[in-house]
């Protein structure tokens, strides 16, 4: 199944900001405690004050920390691209 949401969780209050990639709209800014689910849309960018504490999970994928404690960067999450089906080869007509 395609991932349509991003779940962010943190064991202790941790400051985060979440923005949409399209239009750069702010969806959340503040302390995250516990878990929150954000609709993925066309993609999200997340900035965390403590990336080592904030776990991110796309759809049903296992949650992973955003990064090491000393790397405060915007992290992008995009929906998996659906690949178009390859064209079916047709036998050449004699």
N, C-alpha and C positions, 0 to 999 in steps of 0.2 A: 504494500500500500504506500502511496505517496505521502511524504511528511507534509502536513498542512499546519503544524503548530510547533512552536519552540517552547520547551519547558525549562525554566530556570529555577534552581533551588539553591539554598544556602543554609548551613547548619546554624549560623549566627548572623545577626543583622549585618548586611554588607551593602554599601552604596552601589547602585547601578543606574545606567541610563540606557534606554532602549529606543532606537529610532528605526523608522522604515527606510529601506534603501530607496524606494521610489518616493520622491517628494521630500525626503529627509524629515518626516514628521515625527515629533517626539511622542512616544506611546507611554513611556513611564520614566520617572526620575525619582529616586528616593532609596530608602533602605529596603532591601529585599530580605525577608525572613520567612523560612519555610519555602513554599513553592508557588510559582505563578506561571500560567500558561498564556502565551501570546500567539495570536494568529500570524502565521508566517507570511501570508500574502506573497508579494514578489521577492521578499527577502527582508531580513532585519540586520541591524548593526547593534552590537552590545558593547558598552564600556563599563568595566567594573573596577572599583577601587581596590578590591582584593580578588583578582582573577583566580587565585589559588583556592578560594573558598566557594566561588560560584560555579555550580555544575550546570552544564547545558546539555539538553537532549533534544534532538530533532525527531519529531514523530515518536516512534517506539524504540529508537536507537538507545544504546546504553549511555548514561550521562557521563560527561567528561569535564574536568575542570577547564575553565577558559584559558588558563595559562599559568606560568610561574608567578610568584608573588611580585617580582620586580619588573614584570613586563605589562605595563598599563597601556593597552592598545585597543582600538576599535576592532572587534571581531565580527566578521560578516557570516551570516547564515543564509543560504539560498535554498529554495526548493530544488529537489533533484530534477534535472532536466529529463523530460521524457523524450527518448530518442524515437524518431519516426521509423516505422518498420522498413527494412530494406526492400527494394522492389523485387518482386519474384521474377526470376529469370524465365523467359518464355523460349520455347524451342523455335529455332528459325524455321520459317515456312519454306518448304522446298521450292 
